């Protein structure tokens, strides 16, 4: 490997071999960027990576590998297959989509660990690899309605991203919260974001039962149904909004029918995670977006079919 991140060491793969962090299985040096590109001598083969059981890099912060890590990328489409650090679990096997695969090792200037990592590589033939059975299809391959049911079961954003992308969930979580103008929706521009929804556990919220008449109260609203977006999944799938409800006393005044209706309506913006199928390829496009939902601020009783004036 070389220390300049823009350069990489090319390794021609024709037999089994391995690469490892410097001084493995002892403490690796600080402040390094090493890049290896493994290229199979034949074109119609894949490269399989197997991590040595001895694995240990600097621990993550908030479950995200920010400092020291090893990362595997498929050069055919730039997909990051995974990024790993810490010493809790050994990364699983990785297989390239073509005859090349790239490995990047980064260590910062603080807290090097041991033993580092060692990755064994070998050639595999595409036709002898096991086909993925329907029972273990990735979440992105599920029918949208089935995936929507699975998504709504998660109580935190981190657990959801872990489920959707078990091998690269940390990177997806970083991408979602990376500052950028494209993420600043209407709520940021106009300062009208509905506060608190991002940290609310909807499973713990219960609608207050009001004993008095016709007032705005909390209702759990399905975002897909509210926006009529059956082509998209939102997380959280439901949000609490203020909607008019309760009993109307106006039926005492010769009303055949009485309804509690909104007399003052405002729009509030809620930041949610949006999941949309990618066109033409397997996978999900993930983004943070703002959805506008109507909230009823004031309610009145309106008599229908009033016979008494």
Buried (B, 14 or more C-beta within 10 A) or exposed (E): BEEEEEEBEEBEBEEEEEBBBBEBBEBBEEEBBBBBBBBBEEEEBBBBBBBBEBBBBBBBEEEBBBBBBBBBBBBEEEEBBBBBBBBEEBBEEBBBBBBBBBBBBBBBEEEBBBBBBBBBBBBBEEEEEEEEEEEEEBBBBBEBEEBBEBBBEBEEBBEBBBBBBEBBBBBBBBBBEEEEEEBEBBBBEEEBBBEEBEEEEBEEEEEEEBEEBBBBBBBBBEBBEBBEBEEBBBBBBBBBBBBBBBBBEBEEEEBEEBBBEBEEEEEBBBBBBBBBBEEEEEBBEBBBBBBBBBBBEBBBBBBEEBEEE
